[in-house]
C-alpha cells in the first residue's frame, strides 16, 4: 500500500502560476498578440530561451515582484504566521 505524505508549500518561495502568466503575457506582447507565423514564433522562443540561459548562468535570473504590492512577500508571510 502507498504511503501518503502531506506537503505544505504555502510559505515556499517558489514560482507560481502567476509567474507563468506574467511570462506568457510578456511573450504574447513581444509576439504581437498572435500576429507571428510559425517560423517567427520559433525564432522568438529561441531568443527567449537563449536569454534565460544567459541569465541563469550568470545567476541574474530573479523573480520580479511588482512594486505596487502593498506588502513584500516576507512581511506577508510573517503576518500570516502570527495569526
N, C-alpha and C positions, 0 to 999 in steps of 0.2 A: 504494500500500500504506500502511496505517495505521502510525504510529509509536507504540510502547508507551512509556509514561512510568511509572517507578516512583515511588510516593508513599509516604513513611513518615510516618504520623500517630501513632505510638506516644506520643511525648512532647508532642504538641499539646494545648494546654489548650482542649479543645472539649467540648461536651456529648456524652454517650454515651447508649446505650440505657438505662442505669441512671437517668439524669436523667428520661427519658421515663416509665420505670416508676414513679419516685417521684412525678411529677406525676399520673400515672394513678391511683396508689393514693390520693393526697390527694383528687383529684376524685371517685373512687369512694366515698370516705368521706363527702364532702360530699353526694353524691347518695344516700346511704342504702343503698349497696350494691345498686343496681338497683331501688329501690322508687319511682323517679320515673316519671311518664308523660312522653310525648314533649315536651309543652309546658313542663313543669317542667325537663326536661333542657336544652332550648334556652335557657331563661331562665338556668339555671346557667352554661352555656357562654358566654353573652353577658356575664354578670357577670365571669367569669374573664378573658375577652378584654379587657374594659374595665380591669380591674385590671392586667393585664400591660402594656397600652398606657401606662397612667399610670406604672408603674414604669420602663418602658423610656424614656419621655420625660423622666423625672427623673434618669435614669442610676442608678437604685436597684435595677435588676434584677441580682441576683447569683446565682451558683451556690452552693448551700449544701452544705457538706461536713460530714458527721456528726462530732461531736467524739470519738466512740468509735474513729475511725480511729487505729491505732497510730502512724502517721507522716503528716505533712502531705504533700500531693502533691509539692511542691518537693523535700522531703527524699527521698522515694521515687525520684524521677527522678534526683537526684544520686547516690544509691547505685547505681541501675541503670547509670548512665553509667560508674561506676568499674569495674564487673565485666566 
